[in-house]
Amino acid sequence: MLYRKLGQTDIDASVVALGAWAIGGWMWGGCEEADAVRAIQASLDHGVNLIDTAPIYGYGRSERIVGKAIRSRRSQVVLATKCGLRWDLAEPHGVLHFQGDDLGIVRDGTPGKYHVYKYLHPDSIRLELEGSLQRLGTDYVDLYQTHWQDETTPIDETMAALETLRDQGKIRAIGISNANRDQLVAYGPIDGDQERYSMLDRRMEQDGCLEYCRANHISVLAYSPLVHGLLTGKITPQTQFHPGDLRIGNPRFSPDSLRRIQVLLAGFAPIARAHGASLAQLVIAWTFSRPGLTHVLCGARNERQAIENARAGELPLAQDEIEAIDELIRKHLKGQQ
Ligand SMILES: NC(=O)c1ccc[n+]([C@@H]2O[C@H](COP(=O)([O-])OP(=O)(O)OC[C@H]3O[C@@H](n4cnc5c(N)ncnc54)[C@H](OP(=O)(O)O)[C@@H]3O)[C@@H](O)[C@H]2O)c1
């Protein structure tokens, strides 16, 4: 496994990280707790030390499962969680982000069981951190990230609250997520930026955020690098998802899109074969080879996926292989325009 420093800290974090969103079950058609615990422990056994979760993933469930799985191994883990999505406010604050239920986001206009607000007021952050520490069974978080940005709270107030928590030793590094370039710059000296990034999602390159982070020693954590499993090659038009799975109705999982993805992945296959690697491993290794892209947050719901993804952290891709993959992606993306 390859490790990289987190931002300007002395924390060594694995390039392949385990994302614990699906582990909460919410938006992913459920998840077995025993499988999730084994996935987390297998990741640690295979060199992954960076684990990313959030209070909203299963409304606390993901954090509780992560806490249970790492109980006897806390010092081995670079534990990342988030703040700023509140489903438990007595009164509305911040910006309504979505309405949800126990399965996922409610999109049919009916009132959801939960009203989820983007809210980053300092008092709220302090309260949220206490909840996360309790669920995770720890007294510090390694990387604390603002999950979504709240336009009603000035960024300098949010940042001051995070810096105080860092001074108190409750968090070791500060990160943000789902931020545009102006917000990224306004935060100042942070350690991490967690954004959607994959072969098919290149916004961070287009708006200069990736380059900004590289130049300012901010780690970049790519989320959904496998496009929710699409780039593993296992999804076919016949794949059945459980109720609540976010892939149902997503145009990227339509039969037409799947056909085009199969063509892209067929182009990768000889390179993967030459390394004895799977397509998922090749995609993960390509992702952490991008300049400025330091960590790849792979979701995994079971031990097999966790081990396969972790092993990608040892896959060396040669420059000519990276260029060949780039060319195939360029052709694929051009075909979409
Ligand atoms: N900050 C944010 O707003 C934000 C947003 C999204 C994600 N994230 C973070 O990023 C992490 C990863 O995102 P993601 O879960 O969307 O992305 P992903 O890594 O693109 O997809 C994960 C899913 O793909 C399937 N999969 C993973 N590895 C596989 C393998 N080796 N073989 C076959 N299938 C495999 C699994 O689902 P199935 O088994 O069901 O197919 C898994 O749950 C999240 O867990 C979370 O920590 C953050």
The ligand as a Gaussian input file, in Angstrom:
#p B3LYP/6-31G(d) Opt

LIG

0 1
 N      -18.724000      13.758000       0.375000
 C      -19.764000      13.282000      -0.268000
 O      -20.772000      13.964000      -0.508000
 C      -19.700000      11.862000      -0.749000
 C      -20.586000      11.419000      -1.744000
 C      -20.460000      10.101000      -2.192000
 C      -19.512000       9.258000      -1.630000
 N      -18.696000       9.729000      -0.622000
 C      -17.655000       8.854000      -0.001000
 O      -16.984000       8.127000      -1.004000
 C      -17.137000       6.711000      -0.770000
 C      -17.198000       5.964000      -2.075000
 O      -18.293000       6.418000      -2.854000
 P      -19.305000       5.398000      -3.526000
 O      -19.664000       4.378000      -2.510000
 O      -20.319000       6.182000      -4.227000
 O      -18.412000       4.832000      -4.628000
 P      -17.775000       3.720000      -5.450000
 O      -16.523000       3.304000      -4.780000
 O      -17.744000       4.316000      -6.799000
 O      -18.852000       2.517000      -5.433000
 C      -18.972000       1.688000      -4.328000
 C      -19.877000       0.511000      -4.643000
 O      -19.421000      -0.210000      -5.777000
 C      -19.498000      -1.615000      -5.532000
 N      -18.099000      -2.092000      -5.463000
 C      -17.050000      -1.516000      -4.830000
 N      -15.915000      -2.226000      -5.012000
 C      -16.242000      -3.263000      -5.785000
 C      -15.500000      -4.348000      -6.326000
 N      -14.198000      -4.471000      -6.107000
 N      -16.160000      -5.243000      -7.100000
 C      -17.467000      -5.118000      -7.356000
 N      -18.224000      -4.113000      -6.866000
 C      -17.629000      -3.188000      -6.080000
 C      -20.237000      -1.772000      -4.203000
 O      -21.645000      -1.754000      -4.398000
 P      -22.533000      -3.057000      -4.798000
 O      -21.905000      -4.246000      -4.178000
 O      -23.886000      -2.755000      -4.283000
 O      -22.515000      -3.082000      -6.301000
 C      -19.863000      -0.489000      -3.492000
 O      -20.751000      -0.120000      -2.499000
 C      -18.425000       6.637000       0.076000
 O      -18.505000       5.420000       0.786000
 C      -18.264000       7.844000       0.963000
 O      -17.341000       7.581000       2.000000
 C      -18.775000      11.011000      -0.202000

